[in-house]
Amino acid sequence: MAAGTRTPHVAILPSPGMGHLIPLAELAKRLVFHHGFAATFITFSDFPSPAQDAFLNSLPPGLSSLSLPPVPLDDLPADARIETRLCHVVARSVPRLRDILATLKVTTPLAAYVIDVFGGDTLCIAKELGVPHYMYCTTNFTALSLLFYVPTLHRTTSCEYRDLAEPVVLPGCAPIRGEDLLDPMKDRTNEAYTWLLHIAERSREAEGILVNSFVEMEPVASRILMENEPGRPSLWPVGPLIRAGSNDGDENCSKCLEWLDRQPSGSVLFVSFGSGGTLSMEQLREVAFGLEMSGIQFLWVVRCPSDTEAYGAFFGDKGAEDPLSYLPEGFLERTKGSGLVVRFWAPQVEVLSNGSTGGFLTHCGWNSTLESVVHGVPMIAWPLYAEQRMNAVMLSESVKVAMRPEVGKDGVVRREEISRVVKELMEGEGGKAARDRMAELREAAARALTEEGSSYKALSEVAGKWKAGIAV
């Protein structure tokens, strides 16, 4: 943006991965289209992603992007967790980021600097430059509550969290078993856990935290966290901020929607484990047999399996393997009349908004969860990594819009259980109750974003604070 312009500007640092970029982009669009800002995304080039490049190239007027140069990561162990890699990339990019923010401060009325949860090590730059610095929590109040509580839990607990005799009780949240806590908490000796503690401390250094949730979805947890507490940033619920659509002419888009349009209302179960989630080879086959056994119509987005990590597609599908080749022999032929299987990707927002879609088997990523809520589709909660198990607990036990299958002692959900929970969601009393509750939540979500809604008012308050801090 040219020097001398009077449009207030926001610099935004999303950590790598579409799961963080998309909600931050939706926040930026709100700031640009509703509150008169311009926004610049500062992205990382360490994990090349055609999907991210295409997304950034399609940003509307008022939003721009620039890229940080890659940093060396060859000193990290080959088995370093994704959280560890992300944190190292952010920390090692601080010098170059300082140059970029300093330039923006000179050339624009820089009203604020916004990070996601992984960007805490860069807040020092905004402090040096005197720029208001905020965090955007791309998940929910439940995850944020745990983030604030982790240092205390660390000091008061010596065993591995999975061995805790009692669930962890967070204010206003359903009790959470040790095995359902954040993924980096699985092993206290892993570097990812050390980084989590670091992130928790850094999160308190933000001047404020915007949360992609809304009061009606987490009424007690949001009220408690929004109460002023010394040493904790102010919080504003501004969600649900989701994509309006895929804006993609991919062949799968037309194929999926044409097929859905031929199905009866509310008859189809949409099955997708997100842009990063992967199943083991054994679990993939069990899902196939379970869907077949259920007799329910389904639309399934299949990715190549991974027996080593549940986030194997986090930075995009690699290689030229055909995921359909991993399905049980004869499966596609036997389910030709009741199901549609697509490779890698489907237009999720359009699928969830289609009248034929009656249920969503999901990994419980927060973007997918909010998309399901906004379109009123009840869920089967099948978490894979990150905070997804905590989301599953909230959705099934507190919000009561999801059903959760029982996992076997070997960590695999068997076909009989899959068939049972699918039929219950789509045809049973449990599914009807979840559908009714979801209809209420859908209305509340829509109200929150109207001009008189709680989330709209919260973002307006923040935008007003940022504008007041610069000479416009």
Buried (B, 14 or more C-beta within 10 A) or exposed (E): BEEEEEBBBBBBBBBBBBBBBBBBBBBBBBBBEBBEBBBBBBBBBBBEBEBBBEBBEEBEEBBEBEBBEBBEBEEBEEEBBBBBBBBBBBBBBBEEBBEBBBEBBEBBBBBBBBBBBBBBBBBBBBEEBEBBBBBBBBBBBBBBBBBBBBBEBBEEBEEBBEEBEEBBEBBBBBEBBBBBBBBBBBBBEBBBBBBBBBBBEBBBBBBBBBBBBBBBBBBEBBEBBBEEEEEBBBBBBBBBBBBEEBEBEBEBBEBBBEBBEEBEEEBBBBBBBBBBBBBBEBBBBBBBBBBBBBBBBBBBBBBBBBEEBBBBBBBBBEEEEEBEEBBEEEBBEEBEEBBBBBBBBBBBBBBBBBEBBBBBBBBBBBBBBBBBBBBBBBBBBBBBBBBBBBBBBBBBBBBBBBBBBEBEEEEBBBBEBBBBBBBBBBBBEBBBBBBEBBEEBBEBBEBBBEEEBBBBBBBBEBBEBBBEBBEE
